[in-house]
Amino acid sequence: MDFYKIRFPAGYTINDIHNDNIDLHVILPDGDVYFATFFTLLNIKSLMEKDHITYFWATDMVIVADLRKETIKSAVQQFVVDECIATVLTKIGNIQSVYGSDMSYAEIETGI
């Protein structure tokens, strides 16, 4: 049994696994759907330099070493194991409200 599923709303399109960011959904078997944006440190630095800013923040931000699918999966798995997913990510609804009333957990295709 899956303990969670990961989907990329805009698809998994990473130009540089060390300098990029990506939005994702984490779906739990109870139907809850959570949102986060995963950033790399180099991406944050690049964004700050490009925009000439002295600080950077984003809601639902998770910083990872790289954006390989394995790294993303490992981070999400740790959130689930540590039972901190609701603290780290934001609940955006349930499967029916996010993906449609006819969708079930079993029908959700994972991006990883």
WOVENWO-V170538 format. One record per residue. N is the residue number from 1. RES is the residue in one small letter. PHI is phi in degrees with one decimal (* if undefined). OMEGA is omega in radians with two decimals (* if undefined). Layout:
n->N res->RES phi->PHI omega->OMEGA
n->N res->RES phi->PHI omega->OMEGA
This chain:
n->1 res->m phi->* omega->3.08
n->2 res->d phi->-75.0 omega->3.07
n->3 res->f phi->-94.7 omega->3.11
n->4 res->y phi->-171.0 omega->3.01
n->5 res->k phi->-131.4 omega->3.14
n->6 res->i phi->-117.0 omega->3.07
n->7 res->r phi->-129.6 omega->3.08
n->8 res->f phi->-108.9 omega->-3.04
n->9 res->p phi->-54.3 omega->-3.13
n->10 res->a phi->-101.6 omega->-3.09
n->11 res->g phi->86.8 omega->3.13
n->12 res->y phi->-93.4 omega->-3.13
n->13 res->t phi->-123.2 omega->-3.11
n->14 res->i phi->-111.7 omega->3.10
n->15 res->n phi->-82.7 omega->-3.11
n->16 res->d phi->-145.3 omega->-3.06
n->17 res->i phi->-62.7 omega->-3.14
n->18 res->h phi->-101.0 omega->-3.10
n->19 res->n phi->-144.3 omega->-3.14
n->20 res->d phi->-165.8 omega->3.03
n->21 res->n phi->-146.4 omega->-3.10
n->22 res->i phi->-151.5 omega->3.05
n->23 res->d phi->-85.7 omega->3.07
n->24 res->l phi->-148.9 omega->3.02
n->25 res->h phi->-112.4 omega->2.97
n->26 res->v phi->-114.5 omega->-3.11
n->27 res->i phi->-111.4 omega->3.13
n->28 res->l phi->-98.3 omega->-3.13
n->29 res->p phi->-58.4 omega->3.11
n->30 res->d phi->-77.0 omega->3.09
n->31 res->g phi->99.3 omega->3.13
n->32 res->d phi->-68.5 omega->3.13
n->33 res->v phi->-120.7 omega->-3.13
n->34 res->y phi->-116.6 omega->-3.10
n->35 res->f phi->-123.7 omega->2.99
n->36 res->a phi->-156.3 omega->2.93
n->37 res->t phi->-115.5 omega->3.11
n->38 res->f phi->-94.8 omega->3.13
n->39 res->f phi->-119.2 omega->2.91
n->40 res->t phi->-98.5 omega->3.11
n->41 res->l phi->-60.8 omega->3.13
n->42 res->l phi->-62.5 omega->3.11
n->43 res->n phi->-65.9 omega->3.11
n->44 res->i phi->-61.9 omega->3.11
n->45 res->k phi->-59.6 omega->3.14
n->46 res->s phi->-62.3 omega->3.13
n->47 res->l phi->-64.1 omega->3.12
n->48 res->m phi->-65.0 omega->3.14
n->49 res->e phi->-67.5 omega->-3.13
n->50 res->k phi->-61.2 omega->-3.09
n->51 res->d phi->-92.9 omega->3.13
n->52 res->h phi->53.9 omega->-3.14
n->53 res->i phi->-114.8 omega->-3.10
n->54 res->t phi->-101.8 omega->3.08
n->55 res->y phi->-145.5 omega->3.11
n->56 res->f phi->-145.9 omega->3.02
n->57 res->w phi->-149.5 omega->3.05
n->58 res->a phi->-155.3 omega->3.04
n->59 res->t phi->-69.0 omega->3.08
n->60 res->d phi->58.2 omega->-3.10
n->61 res->m phi->-87.1 omega->3.01
n->62 res->v phi->-125.0 omega->3.14
n->63 res->i phi->-101.7 omega->-3.14
n->64 res->v phi->-128.0 omega->-3.13
n->65 res->a phi->-65.7 omega->3.11
n->66 res->d phi->-157.3 omega->-3.08
n->67 res->l phi->-108.8 omega->2.99
n->68 res->r phi->-66.4 omega->3.14
n->69 res->k phi->-58.0 omega->3.14
n->70 res->e phi->-64.0 omega->3.13
n->71 res->t phi->-66.8 omega->3.12
n->72 res->i phi->-61.2 omega->3.14
n->73 res->k phi->-60.8 omega->3.14
n->74 res->s phi->-62.7 omega->3.12
n->75 res->a phi->-63.7 omega->-3.14
n->76 res->v phi->-63.4 omega->3.12
n->77 res->q phi->-59.1 omega->3.13
n->78 res->q phi->-66.9 omega->3.07
n->79 res->f phi->-60.0 omega->-3.12
n->80 res->v phi->-67.1 omega->-3.14
n->81 res->v phi->-60.6 omega->-3.12
n->82 res->d phi->-78.5 omega->-3.14
n->83 res->e phi->55.1 omega->-3.14
n->84 res->c phi->-119.3 omega->-3.07
n->85 res->i phi->-58.7 omega->-3.12
n->86 res->a phi->-72.8 omega->3.08
n->87 res->t phi->-88.1 omega->-3.06
n->88 res->v phi->-80.0 omega->-3.09
n->89 res->l phi->-109.5 omega->3.10
n->90 res->t phi->-107.9 omega->3.06
n->91 res->k phi->-72.6 omega->-3.12
n->92 res->i phi->-107.9 omega->3.12
n->93 res->g phi->144.3 omega->3.07
n->94 res->n phi->-120.4 omega->-3.07
n->95 res->i phi->-53.9 omega->-3.08
n->96 res->q phi->-65.6 omega->-3.11
n->97 res->s phi->-76.7 omega->-3.11
n->98 res->v phi->-91.0 omega->-3.01
n->99 res->y phi->-111.6 omega->3.13
n->100 res->g phi->122.2 omega->-3.00
n->101 res->s phi->-66.5 omega->-3.10
n->102 res->d phi->-91.2 omega->-3.04
n->103 res->m phi->-84.9 omega->3.05
n->104 res->s phi->-121.3 omega->3.14
n->105 res->y phi->-56.5 omega->-3.12
n->106 res->a phi->-61.6 omega->-3.10
n->107 res->e phi->-85.8 omega->-3.13
n->108 res->i phi->-70.6 omega->3.06
n->109 res->e phi->-88.5 omega->-3.10
n->110 res->t phi->-86.1 omega->3.08
n->111 res->g phi->-88.6 omega->3.13
n->112 res->i phi->-127.1 omega->*
